[in-house]
Amino acid sequence: MTERQVGRILSVHLPGVDGLCAGCRSWWARLAPYPCYQAEWAVRWRARVATRRFLDGLP
């Protein structure tokens, strides 16, 4: 996965007005509470990358 792909996941999987994930509803017609699995995964991915960069001393 690249940062661009993860950013796209996070830009689509947003909370709807009813508290359900708008991305899951529009892509898969699935009612999933927000944060859905995709949004949780993308946030964890970004956290792992940031932690790795911090510990390795990268910019």
N, C-alpha and C positions, 0 to 999 in steps of 0.2 A: 504494500500500500504506500501511496505517496501522500504528502501533505495536501495536495490538491484534491485527491479522491476523498480523503477524510473530511476536508472542508466542505465538499459537496454533500456528503452524508449529513453533516451538521447543519447545513443551510436548508435542507429539505425536511429533516425530522425535527420539527418545532412543535411546541405545544399549541393546540387549537383552543378555541374559545371554550370548549367543553372539557378541557383537560386531557384530551386524547391526542395522540401523535398525528399531526397532519400528514406527514410523509407516509406513514403506514397506511393511512386511510386512502390517500390518492394513488399510491403505487400498487398496493396489494388488496385494497378494499377490506382492510383488517382494522378492527377497533382495538388499539393497544394504548394503555395508559402512558402518558409522558412522564419520565423519560423511557423510551422504548429500548429494546436491546441494542439496536443500531446506534442510537444516540449515546447510550452508556459505553458501548465499545469504542466509539470514536473519541469520546472524552478521555477514556483510559489510555487509548493509543497516544493521544497528544501529551498526556501526563508522563507516560513512559519515555517518550522522545525528549521532553524537556528535562526530565530527571537524568537521562543518559547524557545529554549535552552538558548539564551542570556538573555532573560527577567526572566527566571526561575533560572538562575545561574547554569545550568547544564554543564558538560564538553562536 
